[in-house]
């Protein structure tokens, strides 16, 4: 960490200091000198306008940690240096720096003790292949010898022309048990709206703030009450992860468990006779993102408490049996929700999470989850059942490790006629990912529905979604409706009602929400600016977010469209 302090002095003075020169040589970062000399004065952060500079910034942070650790510097001393660097570089204040480093450093020490690595390798793992050579092992799940059935394109009728069930999807609740009305909404912390952060010019309301704040319990209660009153006929509920708040520097197991228990208990109280199927998010473990594979022993990151919590709460929320021995060995499961017709499979996406540092020690199909998924899908195919897949992190984004993502795409390709729906969250935005045939890149085979968040974190209004699912044979969504709460109105006059933001069939696609029609939308947005801007208005579902993030044109537009047609993070379609 001395490197970061010396580097800070280097770009302030314009002189390359000896320790920086040494570390630069060790890191083999050829652009460091120019970056230091051209650094604008007075801004204590490294520039990252393009990805190569982001990689350099990452290596600046990681290289000194490795250098000192492998030189025998005590881990407590490294932690103190990291905290000092975090404060000096004005990343956050000391409370956040100390809290985050204290929580993270034991895991870092475990990984570095078990596996010697380099800064380039770590940054390649966390950011992507543009930072260097790909280090993760290449592995494959074994697909069965059973031939893939001939594909018959389903024809989806109008909602009024078929028998449907209503599926409610809630994602990313992020309930903040320490939320304080009247506190500062814009602070120099990863999350604001706590009493300890004081009162500023932008204060919080009784139901939240359009800022980097999570929701108070009042907003969760109001949301569930509204849904209960206006969607009493919901047949199934999908809850796709992330119930604790974003106070990642101040996490405890007790706090995370309280958020999980409180959220699930409230949901069950409102819908006592409606099955609720959940998936785990990346905020459930403590420390955030860190979920050890079964092959990795971690003294500081045991998830036995988490698996025990899920093992107690999840099965109590739905009446059908689940697969034995999977929640307590990886927080994933399958349930024959409607035997002979619909199977629900919940996947733990922390096993593809690029910020799950323990995967540096073993990322080969952690806990055998994907091989288990193949077995479940083959059994469903043999029984003539359709499958809904639930997970948290969408497989096509860079948060999901490339090899895992590619193997998941192989599975989806093989079982395209069995998988009738995929439901995700994580991004907090209204998005989708189209899956394409691995042998015919122009043919769409599946679509991932990425439902926006209930939380207001990232400047967005609370949202939820209702899917209308065909029950005749396909078990596919024939339509879905997305609802939103006007948070400014809620805070101003106490009106916590939700309104329909749009219908997929009538407003976005002008057709059923099939993989093929989402592909048509992707192709249209490439040339139709108005259609793309319509999509972006749903994507943010908040004027405050659009102002905060700015207009999306040019490279931003290309990147957003690329994301909609990329389901395999190892092979982006752009």
Residue pairs with C-beta under 8 A, 6 or more apart in sequence:
1 64
1 65
1 68
1 78
1 81
1 82
1 84
1 85
2 19
2 64
2 68
2 81
3 19
3 20
3 23
3 60
3 63
3 64
3 67
4 60
4 61
4 64
4 85
4 88
4 89
5 81
5 84
5 85
5 88
6 17
6 19
6 20
7 17
7 20
7 36
7 60
8 44
8 88
8 89
9 17
10 16
10 17
10 20
10 36
11 35
11 36
11 37
11 39
11 41
12 41
14 36
14 37
16 24
16 33
16 36
20 32
20 36
23 63
23 64
23 67
24 32
24 33
26 63
26 67
27 59
27 60
27 63
27 119
27 120
28 120
29 56
29 59
29 60
31 52
31 53
31 56
32 56
32 60
35 46
35 47
35 53
35 56
39 46
39 47
40 47
44 88
44 89
44 90
45 89
45 90
45 91
46 53
46 56
46 57
46 60
47 53
47 57
48 54
48 57
51 127
51 128
51 130
51 131
52 130
54 127
55 123
55 127
55 130
55 131
55 132
58 119
58 122
58 123
58 126
58 127
58 131
59 119
59 120
59 123
59 131
62 119
62 122
62 123
63 119
65 78
65 82
65 108
65 112
66 112
66 117
66 118
66 119
66 122
68 77
68 78
68 81
69 75
69 78
69 109
69 112
70 112
70 116
75 105
75 109
78 105
79 101
79 102
79 105
82 97
82 101
82 105
83 94
83 97
83 98
83 101
86 92
86 96
86 97
86 100
86 101
87 93
87 94
87 97
91 97
92 100
92 188
92 189
92 190
92 249
93 188
93 189
95 189
95 249
96 189
96 190
96 249
97 249
98 249
99 249
99 250
100 248
100 249
103 248
103 249
103 251
103 286
103 287
104 287
106 299
106 300
106 301
107 287
107 290
107 298
107 300
107 301
107 357
107 358
108 357
110 298
110 299
110 300
110 301
110 358
111 117
111 357
111 358
111 360
111 361
114 361
115 360
115 361
117 360
120 131
120 132
120 133
121 132
121 133
121 135
122 360
123 131
123 132
124 131
124 132
124 133
124 134
124 135
125 135
125 136
125 354
125 360
126 354
126 355
127 398
128 398
129 402
134 402
136 363
136 401
136 402
136 403
137 363
137 364
137 403
138 403
139 364
139 365
139 403
139 407
140 407
140 410
141 365
141 370
141 371
141 373
141 374
141 407
141 410
141 411
142 371
142 374
143 374
143 410
143 411
143 414
144 374
144 378
146 378
146 381
148 414
149 381
149 417
151 416
151 417
152 417
153 516
154 473
154 474
154 476
154 514
156 162
156 470
156 474
156 476
156 478
156 512
156 514
157 470
157 478
158 478
159 468
159 478
159 479
159 505
162 470
162 471
162 472
162 478
163 470
163 471
163 472
164 468
164 469
164 470
164 471
164 478
165 235
165 236
165 468
165 469
165 471
166 231
166 233
166 234
166 235
166 236
166 466
166 467
166 468
166 469
167 234
167 235
167 236
167 237
167 238
167 466
167 467
167 469
167 477
168 227
168 231
168 234
168 236
168 237
168 238
168 464
168 465
168 466
168 467
169 237
169 238
169 239
169 240
169 423
169 449
169 451
169 464
169 465
169 466
169 467
170 237
170 238
170 239
170 240
170 267
170 451
170 454
170 464
171 239
171 240
171 241
171 242
171 392
171 424
171 425
171 426
171 451
171 452
171 453
171 454
172 240
172 241
172 242
172 281
172 425
172 426
172 428
172 453
172 454
172 455
172 457
173 215
173 220
173 239
173 242
173 243
173 263
173 453
173 454
173 455
174 214
174 215
174 242
174 243
174 244
174 245
174 246
174 283
174 453
174 454
174 455
174 457
175 214
175 215
175 216
175 217
175 220
175 243
175 244
175 245
175 259
175 262
175 263
175 455
176 191
176 193
176 194
176 213
176 214
176 215
176 216
176 245
176 246
176 247
177 217
177 245
177 255
177 258
177 259
177 262
178 194
178 195
178 245
178 247
179 193
179 194
179 204
179 208
179 213
179 214
179 215
179 216
179 217
180 193
180 194
180 195
180 204
181 204
181 205
181 206
181 216
182 199
182 203
182 204
183 192
183 193
183 194
183 195
183 197
183 198
183 199
183 203
183 204
184 192
184 193
184 197
184 198
184 199
184 200
184 202
184 203
184 204
185 192
185 193
185 200
185 202
185 203
185 204
185 209
185 211
185 213
186 192
186 200
186 202
186 211
186 212
187 197
187 200
189 197
189 249
190 212
190 246
190 247
190 248
190 249
191 212
191 213
191 214
191 245
191 246
191 247
191 248
191 457
192 204
192 209
192 211
192 212
192 213
193 204
193 208
193 209
193 211
193 213
193 214
194 247
202 209
202 211
203 209
204 211
204 213
205 487
205 490
205 491
205 492
206 216
206 218
206 490
206 491
206 494
207 215
207 216
207 218
207 219
207 222
207 485
207 487
207 490
207 491
207 496
208 214
208 215
208 216
208 219
208 456
208 462
208 487
208 490
208 491
209 456
209 487
210 456
210 459
210 460
210 461
210 487
210 488
210 542
210 544
210 545
211 456
211 459
212 246
212 457
212 458
212 459
213 456
213 457
214 245
214 246
214 455
214 456
214 457
215 454
215 455
215 456
215 462
217 262
219 454
219 456
219 462
219 485
219 490
219 496
220 263
220 266
220 454
221 266
222 485
222 490
222 496
223 454
223 462
223 464
223 485
223 496
223 498
224 266
224 267
224 270
225 270
226 485
226 496
226 497
226 498
227 234
227 270
227 464
227 498
228 270
228 271
230 498
231 466
234 271
234 274
234 466
235 274
236 274
236 275
236 277
236 337
236 344
237 267
237 271
237 274
237 275
237 276
237 277
238 276
238 277
238 278
238 279
238 344
238 388
238 390
238 423
239 264
239 267
239 276
239 277
239 278
239 279
240 278
240 279
240 281
240 390
240 391
240 392
240 423
240 424
240 425
240 426
240 451
241 278
241 279
241 280
241 281
241 282
241 283
241 284
241 349
241 391
241 392
241 425
241 426
242 281
242 282
242 283
242 284
242 392
242 425
242 426
242 453
243 259
243 260
243 263
243 264
243 281
243 283
243 284
244 251
244 255
244 256
244 259
244 260
244 283
244 284
245 259
245 283
246 283
246 457
248 283
248 287
248 288
251 286
251 287
251 288
252 286
253 286
253 305
253 306
255 286
256 283
256 284
256 285
256 286
256 306
257 305
257 306
257 309
260 284
260 309
260 313
261 309
261 313
264 276
264 278
264 313
264 317
267 276
267 317
268 276
268 316
268 317
275 317
275 318
275 319
275 320
275 337
276 317
276 318
277 317
277 318
277 335
277 337
277 344
277 346
277 390
278 310
278 314
278 317
278 346
278 390
279 346
279 347
279 348
279 349
279 390
279 391
279 392
280 291
280 306
280 310
280 331
280 332
280 346
280 348
280 349
280 350
280 392
281 392
281 425
281 426
282 288
282 289
282 349
282 350
282 353
282 355
282 356
282 392
282 393
282 426
284 306
284 331
285 291
285 301
285 303
285 306
285 350
287 301
288 355
289 350
289 353
289 355
289 356
289 357
290 298
290 301
290 356
290 357
290 358
291 301
291 303
291 331
291 348
291 350
291 351
291 353
291 356
291 358
292 298
292 301
292 302
292 303
292 358
293 351
293 358
293 359
293 361
293 362
293 363
293 366
293 367
294 329
294 330
294 366
294 367
295 361
295 362
295 366
296 358
296 361
296 362
298 358
301 358
303 331
306 331
307 327
307 328
307 329
307 330
307 331
308 328
310 327
310 331
311 327
311 328
314 322
314 327
314 333
315 322
315 327
318 335
318 337
320 335
320 336
320 337
320 339
321 335
321 336
322 333
322 334
322 335
323 333
323 334
323 335
323 376
326 332
326 333
326 334
326 372
327 333
329 367
330 348
330 351
330 366
330 367
330 369
331 348
331 350
332 345
332 346
332 347
332 348
332 367
332 369
332 372
333 345
333 346
334 343
334 344
334 345
334 346
334 376
335 343
335 344
335 345
336 342
336 343
336 385
337 343
337 344
337 388
339 385
340 383
340 384
340 385
341 385
341 386
341 471
341 475
342 385
342 386
342 387
342 388
342 475
343 376
343 380
343 385
343 386
343 387
343 388
344 387
344 388
344 390
345 373
345 376
345 377
345 387
345 388
345 389
345 390
346 390
346 391
347 369
347 373
347 389
347 390
347 391
348 367
348 369
348 391
349 391
349 392
349 393
349 395
349 400
349 426
350 356
350 392
350 393
351 359
351 365
351 366
351 367
351 369
351 404
352 393
352 395
352 399
352 400
352 401
352 404
352 405
352 408
353 359
353 393
353 399
353 400
353 401
354 398
354 399
354 400
354 401
355 399
359 366
359 401
363 401
363 403
363 404
365 371
365 404
365 407
370 404
370 407
370 408
370 411
373 411
374 411
374 414
376 387
377 387
377 411
377 414
377 415
377 418
377 419
378 415
380 386
380 387
380 418
381 415
381 417
381 418
385 418
386 418
386 419
386 420
386 474
386 475
386 476
387 415
387 418
387 419
387 420
387 421
388 419
388 420
388 421
388 422
388 423
388 475
389 419
389 421
389 422
389 423
390 423
390 424
391 422
391 423
391 424
392 424
392 425
392 426
393 399
393 400
393 424
393 426
394 400
394 424
394 426
394 427
394 431
394 433
394 448
394 450
394 567
395 404
395 405
395 408
395 409
395 433
395 448
395 567
395 568
395 569
396 405
396 433
396 448
396 563
396 566
396 567
396 568
396 569
396 572
397 426
397 427
397 563
397 569
398 569
399 426
400 569
401 569
402 568
402 569
402 570
403 570
405 567
405 568
405 569
405 570
406 568
406 569
406 570
406 571
409 435
409 438
409 567
409 568
410 438
412 419
412 422
412 435
412 445
412 446
412 567
413 435
413 437
413 438
413 445
416 435
416 445
416 446
419 446
420 474
420 475
420 476
421 449
421 467
421 469
421 475
421 476
421 477
422 446
422 447
422 448
422 449
423 448
423 449
423 451
424 448
424 449
424 450
424 451
425 450
425 451
425 453
426 450
427 450
428 452
428 453
428 455
428 457
428 458
428 460
429 450
429 452
429 453
429 458
429 460
429 539
429 540
430 450
430 451
430 452
430 463
430 482
430 538
430 539
430 540
430 541
431 450
431 539
431 563
431 564
432 447
432 448
432 449
432 450
432 518
432 564
433 447
433 448
433 450
433 563
433 564
433 565
433 566
433 567
434 444
434 446
434 447
434 515
434 518
434 519
434 522
434 564
434 565
434 567
435 444
435 445
435 446
435 447
435 448
435 515
435 567
436 442
436 443
436 444
436 445
436 519
436 565
436 567
436 573
437 443
437 444
437 445
441 573
444 514
444 515
444 516
444 518
444 519
445 515
446 515
446 567
447 513
447 514
447 515
447 518
448 567
449 465
449 467
449 477
449 480
449 513
451 463
451 464
451 465
451 482
452 460
452 463
452 465
452 482
452 541
453 460
453 462
453 463
454 462
454 463
454 464
455 462
456 462
456 487
458 545
459 540
459 542
459 544
459 545
459 548
459 549
460 540
460 541
460 542
460 544
460 545
461 484
461 485
461 486
461 487
461 541
461 542
462 484
462 485
462 487
462 498
463 482
463 483
463 484
463 485
463 501
463 541
464 482
464 483
464 498
465 480
465 481
465 482
465 483
466 480
466 481
466 483
467 477
467 479
467 480
468 477
468 478
468 479
468 480
468 481
469 475
469 476
469 477
469 478
470 476
470 477
470 478
476 514
477 504
477 512
477 513
478 505
478 512
478 513
479 503
479 504
479 505
479 506
479 512
479 513
480 503
480 504
480 513
481 500
481 502
481 503
481 504
482 500
482 501
482 502
482 504
482 538
482 541
483 498
483 499
483 500
483 501
484 498
484 499
484 501
484 541
485 496
485 497
485 498
486 495
486 499
489 495
490 496
501 538
501 541
502 508
502 538
504 513
505 511
505 512
505 513
507 534
508 521
508 534
508 535
508 538
509 517
509 518
509 520
509 521
511 517
511 520
518 564
519 565
521 531
521 535
521 564
522 561
522 564
522 565
524 531
525 531
525 532
525 535
525 561
525 564
526 561
532 557
532 560
532 561
536 546
536 552
536 560
537 546
539 560
540 546
540 549
552 560
558 574
559 574
561 574
562 572
562 573
562 574
565 573
565 574
566 572
566 573
566 574
